[in-house]
Structure formats: structure tokens, C-alpha cells
Amino acid sequence: MITKECPVCCRSFTTRHRTQISCSVECRIKAHAAKLKGVKRGRNKLEYKESFDKDGYLKRYAPDHPYVDGRKTMRVHVMVMEQHLGRRLVKGECVHHKNGIKTDNRIENLELKQHELHSSMHAKGNVQNYKRDSLGRFTNK
């Protein structure tokens, strides 16, 4: 038997298990709740929230990344490519969607390009066809 002191109610108790920390189930729940106070869990956690930016790309909360915007979010296709490469993208590199669908972020659909090559690839013969919609975004109409 091991004698311990409960961290919640400060009572002494005996136990057979070295891992038991609190004297009762109620004290264990209180101790666990105190640790998690103010911590978001599950589907409402910001790490799992995804939204679309003004250009139609999917973005996700990534507070520790150096390339985040003001809301600490970043485009998902860039995150997927960085994870695949095992490094951060360097200046002048960008990620291209092969099939043109901005929300298809499978690694098979993503391709790493130099920014100049990527821009010229999208501009070939399409400059006169691009028009802006009422929100100022480019469309193919």
C-alpha cells in the first residue's frame, strides 16, 4: 500500500497503484478539468477549421508557420507540398494545381514550380480572355 496526498482536496489516501493521483473520481475529474480549462478540443479546435480565401483556395489555421497571413491561416496546398518535400518553400517557388481545381489538394495533383515559369504558364494566350467579375477576381469568361 502506498500513502499519497490528493492534489485537489489535500486529504491523505492509500492506494495499491503508483499511477493513482487523486483520492476519488470526483477529485480526478476536477483535476482533469482544471488542466483543460480554456483549451478547445475536438471539431471546434481552430486547427481543424478550414475556409476559403478570396481566390477560392482552401486555407487552414497554422499559427506557428512563418508564411501565415494576418489571421494565422495558410493555403492548404502549400502545407501539403511542404510536408511532401520535408522542407519549407523558398522564395520564388510556388505550388501549381495540375488539373486547375483549386480545392483538389492531393499530392498527385500538385506540382512545384518556379514563380516566373508558373506565371508565364498561366498567362500564355489567356491575357486577353481574362476579365474581372464584380468582386474584382479574374474569371475565364
C-alpha positions in Angstrom: 0.0 0.0 0.0 1.2 3.5 -0.9 0.1 6.6 1.1 -0.3 9.7 -1.0 -1.9 13.2 -0.7 -4.7 14.3 -3.1 -3.7 17.4 -5.1 -7.3 18.6 -5.2 -8.6 18.2 -1.6 -5.3 17.7 0.2 -6.5 14.5 2.0 -4.3 11.6 2.6 -5.3 8.3 1.0 -3.8 4.8 0.4 -3.6 3.1 -2.9 -2.2 -0.1 -4.4 -1.3 1.7 -7.7 1.6 4.1 -8.2 -0.2 5.8 -11.0 -3.3 6.8 -9.0 -3.0 10.6 -8.3 -6.3 11.6 -6.7 -8.3 10.1 -3.8 -11.7 9.8 -5.6 -13.4 10.0 -9.0 -14.7 13.5 -8.2 -11.2 14.8 -7.4 -9.8 13.2 -10.6 -12.5 14.9 -12.7 -11.8 18.3 -11.0 -8.0 17.9 -11.6 -8.5 16.9 -15.3 -11.0 19.8 -15.9 -8.5 22.3 -14.3 -5.8 21.2 -16.8 -8.2 21.6 -19.8 -9.7 24.9 -18.7 -9.7 27.3 -21.7 -8.4 24.6 -24.1 -10.5 24.0 -27.2 -10.9 20.3 -28.1 -12.5 18.3 -30.9 -14.1 19.7 -34.0 -14.3 23.2 -32.7 -10.5 23.5 -32.3 -9.0 26.1 -34.7 -6.5 23.6 -36.1 -9.4 21.7 -37.8 -11.2 24.7 -39.2 -10.8 25.3 -42.9 -12.2 28.1 -45.0 -11.8 29.6 -48.5 -9.8 32.7 -49.3 -11.0 35.4 -51.8 -9.3 33.5 -54.7 -11.0 30.2 -54.0 -8.1 28.3 -52.3 -8.7 26.3 -49.2 -6.9 27.6 -46.1 -6.2 26.3 -42.6 -5.2 27.7 -39.2 -1.4 27.3 -38.8 -0.2 29.7 -36.1 3.5 28.7 -35.9 4.2 28.8 -39.7 6.3 31.7 -40.9 4.2 32.3 -44.1 0.8 32.8 -42.4 -1.4 35.8 -43.1 -2.9 38.2 -40.5 -5.4 35.6 -39.3 -2.7 32.9 -38.9 -4.0 30.9 -41.7 -2.3 29.4 -44.7 -3.2 27.8 -48.0 -3.6 24.0 -47.7 -1.9 23.1 -51.0 1.3 24.9 -49.8 1.2 22.9 -46.5 0.7 19.6 -48.4 3.7 20.3 -50.7 5.9 21.3 -47.8 5.0 18.2 -45.9 5.7 16.1 -49.0 9.1 17.8 -49.6 10.0 17.8 -45.9 11.1 21.4 -46.0 9.6 24.9 -46.3 9.2 26.5 -49.8 11.9 29.0 -50.6 11.4 32.4 -52.1 10.5 32.1 -55.8 8.8 28.7 -55.5 5.1 28.1 -55.8 2.7 25.2 -56.0 0.6 24.6 -59.1 -2.6 22.6 -59.4 -2.2 20.3 -62.5 -5.9 19.9 -63.1 -6.8 23.5 -62.3 -9.2 22.7 -59.4 -8.1 24.9 -56.5 -9.6 22.6 -53.8 -8.0 19.4 -55.1 -5.0 19.2 -52.8 -3.9 15.7 -53.4 -0.1 15.4 -53.8 -0.6 13.8 -57.3 -2.4 17.0 -58.4 0.3 19.4 -57.0 3.5 20.4 -58.7 6.3 22.6 -57.5 7.2 25.4 -60.0 9.4 28.5 -60.1 7.2 31.6 -59.8 8.3 33.0 -63.2 7.5 29.8 -65.0 4.2 29.4 -63.3 3.1 33.0 -64.1 4.1 32.6 -67.8 2.3 29.3 -68.0 -1.0 30.8 -66.8 -0.5 33.9 -69.0 0.1 32.2 -72.3 -2.6 33.2 -74.7 -5.1 33.9 -71.9 -4.3 37.5 -71.2 -7.0 38.9 -73.5 -9.5 36.3 -72.2 -9.3 37.2 -68.6 -12.0 39.5 -67.3 -12.8 40.6 -63.7 -16.1 39.8 -62.0 -18.0 42.2 -59.7 -15.7 41.4 -56.8 -12.5 42.1 -58.8 -11.5 38.5 -59.2 -10.3 37.1 -62.6 -12.7 34.8 -64.4 -12.3 32.8 -67.7 -15.5 34.3 -69.2 
